[in-house]
Amino acid sequence: MVAELGVGRVYDYGARWYDASIAKFTSIDRFAEKYAFQSPFVYAANNPIKFIDINGDSIGVNLYNKMSQKAFAAFIGTKEGRAFIGQFAAKGQKVNGVTFKKNGKYHKSGIDLVLSDRNFGELKSATGAVTTGGTNGGGKIVDGRLKLGVEINTSSSRSSLIDKVTTITHESFLHVSEFSKDFLDNGKIDYSNDDFYSKTTNMAPASRHHTMFHYKKGASSTHPFARQGLRVLESVNSKYHLGYSRKKLWGKLWNFGD
């Protein structure tokens, strides 16, 4: 819809009106706190070739490195990857060409997820990525919503396609999944979703998840990181003709969480 208001032409984007005469929205993004590095008046993070604003207010994937982009495209190109991202998507949101037709269960439950990448520096080359927003002190909660993020290290020594996909799979199906399930039971991060975590109270958040995956009875065969995660790697391995055996792919998952 286009309306004539005074001297300019303004466009209805649903959540906000866009004034083409000044190339800006006339009000701020209602999710501006998620993107403190951006002006709250910009459209699509000032990068409309790569991003779109859903209803004028939503972006979720900020990947600038080519390998990060390729790995995420491979991840969301799998059935399991799409299903995972769909849990956090809003109805009508389009991510890497995939349009989600309904609000995901975690989106409806007050959990936001943003994927991004950056250079962690030479001293962090062994780190593939980190998941942010989940802490032992309740989690990063803004206006009642849990703010989770996956930050991919562009300078990681794990630089091949399968390694980057393994990184995204690990952060998604292990850390993001565990933080999300934890938040659902009482609205905070306190490791109350699984009795096993009572044995890990002195550990860092990531270590608690790793310990659960390796030592909780049955977790290595039933946890989403094991089941859906392995299927993601198998699908990517097959599509891109990477030549890895199932045993080697499983080893990447198991050792990544070690």
Phi, psi and omega in degrees: 000136178239134179235144176266114179233102180067235187268346186251177173244125181244145185244135181275111178260014178095286181275336183216156173261136180253126180262106184293335182290335178243001178057041179215158169284154182270356176217168185276158174297126182290349175252028186302329182294341179285338188229066185298339182279354181248151169294138181290356181259354186284163174253132172052042177058029183060025179220068186291345177288325183263324186242161168230157174260122175279120184055025176075014186212010189221126165224158183215345182235114182239076182248124184251334179284136185298320180290324175299315180297316181295319180294318179293322177299321178293320180296308183286346176284352177265155179302316183290321179296316178298317180297321179296309181298324180299335179294336183253355186278152173269153178304128180089353181289140181245122181231119181050043177084356179261121178260126182267130190269353179211162176290130179290159185296325179283326175300314180294335183267006174090034179237126178250143180229129177234129176258135180213174175219155179196166177275118181279348182097162186300325184287350181245024184294338180279350181267122181281322181188170173224150173255126182253161175101342178252120180225169178288351184260017176120342180097164178274104185241124180236123181051039177082001182248136177282128183254100178258149177217147172246117180252116182269134180277113181284347180253017181292147176290343176273084193248354180285167181300312183294327178291320179292320178294321176299320178300310180297319180296316179298308181297323184286301189279344176258290188289308181297319179297316181292318177297320182293315178296323179295317181295326185296329188282332180208014175078019176203165178268107179215012177061033180271356183280349183212123181300335181301327185294346176296342179272357189236024189298335182265007183263159173291156183309310182298321180295327179295318178294317180299315181297318177301314183296321184277330191242345175288132183301124177087347185297323184289352178242341184246341182293146178307327178299324180281313187280295179292324180300315180294323179295324176301310182296321179296319180295315179294318179302318180288313183297320184261008177051053185275340171081018179274143175282162178299323180297318180291323178295317177297322178299324178296318178295311185296314182288332179295324180270013184278000000 
